[in-house]
């Protein structure tokens, strides 16, 4: 994207605002399905600003523009917004104004604020509208300026979808629908509106190619005892897929027919929604003579607790990922001293080795390969135009993952690519200590991720160090690499960790312009023990890849931590070695030897 086009695009938007008598227009990063990664047609925030991060909201006024984003994107935002006329607002810092307060200041009394209701979460729109109303500011929700100002806007994708067999999913769509419909009775609901693409994909055992990295398809769904309707563009359906869905008891309708269907629901119908996971426009399509129950989606919780077939698929995917990573790290170890490695070639080589494995479908997110100071940019992504060469000194952070048709992977390793400072070793070891504390945690049934998060940070906090991102997120099964509802982070989340949930374990530390450190494995919640004090859980680590021992300051590790690392490396070697060549096996033996 040419940065010089941004002021011109802002100017076009301001002309639109002027024609509609709007003082402010707010552009979120999402689509009608509240996706982290939207299809290209809904990348309005990226188009208007040039900012490519996955989270952030642009606020445009008649004279100013600002991006509000979180700590993951502070460094990236500063770079991408330079000379665009858009200011960076670093959310969570004491000096940063609250976004809605800033909107109120800019709109002024009796002002008008616009949003496109189709791409704005209903819960966020209500919060914004309520605050504006108290200041006599009107919220206008029906305009889509990008239909007018975005001349070459891409169309909604029409890629064909495919269905997954039960031997990959472990449960038929008919069975999942039955369980979801049964759960509606607990809330006295007649039907449920399903909007998020990963939940729709999981429920109907369909996958697609409409969005980068997430194998989902653009669709809506309505589930009830009377009928279950999947609203999807007919162009996306082969005869085989249509017949398969109909056999599962699914009625098919065109994508945009959802608004007509919901608008005609019978009086007195009680509809279950999750206001943070439905767009404002669709929620307000529900007739006034219907009832709305706003609760967390029961389908999301079902999706997050993987069945035995899904867990077996995850383990297969981890094995394939581990084999590919051995080949990759062996290549890298030789190529760095030979001056042959850039951040871009790392991404290309990872893709090459992973694509050689069975059932490979693509990357699960943009590879983060950050050398030196770039490693301190949490969601950094190198491009052919802007990247660093990897020198044989310091630290290299690589966060990458793959979509296999039997599982999704996400792994971060920080590597010593040459001489290290004592500070690097101390920082690395304290991050590793936090990783091990999560990996070895034992906790009672009913524990929330926020109650475990401190374990990952204790060694860092003891040294007055901190990282601002979460410690763990849920992972989908051949689905979205970031999946709720569970997580491990400082912020409170009422969802408890339950057996079968797959979560990441990724503490980190970032020194701006110097280096970044993160160590990430995937972990599964499992039952450990039942006694008179209750049921206790722990984690099984399922990622199979050596953790670099070169940067470790062994004196900082406890005996228990050393034992965990050595045991983990024993498992990695035992699982991978029979799939490797003699040279690869010897390399892995060296990398997994006891410290």
Helices and strands as residue ranges (DSSP letters): H 5-19, E 24-27, G 40-42, H 44-49, E 57-61, E 65-69, G 71-73, H 74-81, E 87-90, H 99-107, E 112-114, G 117-119, H 122-133, E 138-140, H 146-149, E 162-163, H 166-169, H 173-184, G 185-187, E 191-194, H 197-204, E 206-207, E 220-224, E 228-231, G 234-236, H 239-247, E 250-253, H 257-263, E 270-273, G 275-277, H 280-283, E 291-294, H 298-304, H 308-337, H 343-355, E 360-363, E 368-371, G 372-376, E 395-400, E 402-404, E 407-408, E 411-416, H 422-439, E 442-444, H 449-461, E 472-474, E 483-488, E 502-505, E 508-511, E 515-518, E 521-531, E 534-541, G 554-556, H 559-576, G 577-579, H 582-591
